[in-house]
Amino acid sequence: MTVEISNPDKVLFPDAGLTKADLADYYERVAERMLPHVRDRPVSMHRFPDGVDAEGFFHKDVPDHFPDWIKRVRVRKQDGSLTHAVVSDSKALVYLADQACITPHVWLSRADSLERPDRMAFDLDPAGNGFASVCRVARALGELLDELELAHFAMTTGSRGIHVWVPLKRRHDFGYVRSFARDVAGVMEVRHPDLVTTQQRKRKRGQRILVDVMRNSYAQTAVPPYAVRPRGKAPVATPLRWEELSSSRLRPDRWTVRNLFRRLAGREDPWRGMDSQARTLTRARDRLDRLADAGSGA
């Protein structure tokens, strides 16, 4: 089945000269790489019907006009429930692009087990510090995760920072995972007090890099690999080989809709096989507690 693009010549990225048809074509071409990282996850749609120079909005509840072949999942919220779209194939990605969804933000859990995430995410957010410091923090976080014997995968966000994702077996609920991630961030802050902070308020961070773990919560979302971001040149969140974090050429918005496929040509996805490296946090929790006790002098 072919997804018909309405108003295909509508310009969504004026600076890059990209239309809605261009966005749909990108998602169709990148689907093979992207789907393993978004399939079967509830989606929060970041939509820009008038293009990225106008104000966008987040759309969570599936509109009545969505076709029946778009999968759905009913999720609870504090005052009831709502229905999220679920990406299952390339057609769904293209259809969301037709809805001017620039970025499909995804849950860290899957539709068949909403309460138990299979990803843990660390968002490394620069305050006033340069991107080189973000890369330095990412490398330090990787070293800590190595000590905890947890696999880890980095990507540029297409915005300002870096995300580090950890694959998990679905044994723990969001509360457990968020608590674990918060304690990892705490150890990072103790080890690198001049570089790392867990302060959410920008005025208290100074020049330090925030290790943000708040995405590890029920109904929170993250930007997935290969998603387009609503910025001028249409940058793309791009998975990295870990050694690329040491490259002086790395920038958070280096890859765009126009140049990403040159990078992908002949290269394996750096995040390929992520699920095979999933672990529970039970043993890592014991290791982390010992590290935290050692850092506090207990």
Secondary structure, 3 states (H helix, E strand, C coil): CCCCCCCCCCEEECCCCEEHHHHHHHHHHHHHHHHHHHCCCEEEEEECCCCCCCCCEEECCCCCCCCCCCEEEEEEECCEEEEEEECCCHHHHHHHHHCCEEEEEEECCCCCCCCCCCEEEEEEECCCCCHHHHHHHHHHHHHHHHHCCCCCEEEECCCCCEEEEEEECCCCCHHHHHHHHHHHHHHHHHHCCCCEECCCCHHHHCCCEEEECCCCCCCCEECCCCCECCCCCCEECEECCHHHHHCCCCCCCCCECCCHHHHHCCCCCCCCCHHHHCECCHHHHHHHHHHHHHHHCC
